Amino acid sequence: MSQTDTKNVSFFNLLLPVIFLTILIVYGLIIQPRVLRLPPFPLEIIFLLATVFSSAHLIIIGFKWKVIQDSIVAKLAKGFPAVLILFAIGIIIGTWMISGTIPMLIYYGIKLINPSYMYILAFIVPIIFSTMTGTSWGSVGTIGGVIIGIASSVNADLGITAGAIIGGAYFGDKMSPLSDTTNLAAMAVDIDLYDHIKSMMYTTIPSAIISAIIFFSLGFIYPPLSSEVNGNEITETLVAIESMFNFNIFLLIPPIIVLYGSIRKKDTLPILLGSSIVACLIALIFQDFTIVHVMEALKSGFNTSMVSATIEIPEKLTNLFNRGGLFQLNEVIVFTLMVLTFIGTIDVTQAMEKIVNRVFSFTKTKPAIILSSLFSTAFVNSITSNQSATSFIIGDAFKRRYDNFGISRRVLSRSIEDYGTMLESVVPWTATTLFMSTTLGVPFEEYWNWQLLSLINLIVAPLLAILGIGCFYKKNKN
């Protein structure tokens, strides 16, 4: 059988590699940890095993290894620019840390919080921080931990506060050009990153505005019992940050460069690397670091051991600041390569496109196509607990169907995040939920109904699909 004989492949043979992958995911990620109480299978290995199975299956039904290999290489080549961006994101985190940019954002973010406006600030401050850094987990683990400490000291409602923090953090994780999930969603459907971000504004901005109004109102309905922050830990944190870095307005130049690139739709990789270079120069000019420290931050990330502070640095602050570097996103990169390799094998037969066309043959309208991709995204994300896997699986499955119905792929990439990225923190069994509740010290049952950004977004996304708002129906191309 040659590469062009894909029409002769039966539906069962198209489906078999996908079934095998599904079995591995269900057993390895659900039954293992939740039924057998054993460690879950690494998702990278799951996709590696699925690749081996898919390749062997293709050879058995008549395809040559050269055909399979060429398809894998083509898929990897297509995804490699995004891999370079992931490396750049790790570099930018390390350089923004050693330049003092991120520490300054944390420092003034802490000082900005007024107990009288606890909930709205708990929402807005993480938005700023996560948009600048592109990470929800990092934002919750850094500024989020500080905010929850302040909320506790003034006896604010911790469930509302946690919901606000997580919502704000996910706004940036969704909208920032530095976010790995944002880059992967755009890559999964082969569209420009900034077109993807612009498309997400249709659902995310209204959801954020409604959330902000509600959080502001909640400050009057459930006000903190105390009007003053009384926390030695917070004071120690501020003093320690001050002793480590010198703050001035020039430290804002690196994020301004990224913001400029976002607005002007400049190529992502050069903008990220340019911002990193400027951050390195700022570290050498304004901070007490040597060129050796800067090089180490580029490679392995910032480490508080580089600082010659006169006071002891709190362990919590060390955990917040020790991050970044070329290898920061190694796991994400390896996982991305494994997923691309698997998809490369099933691309030989155009399996995902044909399966989706068969399964969703009943959907004959544009809103129905968008809704089917939304709910499919929610299903896959809930099973895998991994947005990167969801992006590739749904992107590969639906992008041709979107093309056939004249719907811009920008709507698909947005849908992947609307019911993927935004869903993770309100599904109780995901790794994200476990991280959020553990990091903030607030049980899932207390915060999920206050994670307003995600909950409102889950309503807005299908509503826009039904109404046809922001769906770019008149544009058949990306």
Disulfide bonds with the S-S distance in Angstrom:
none
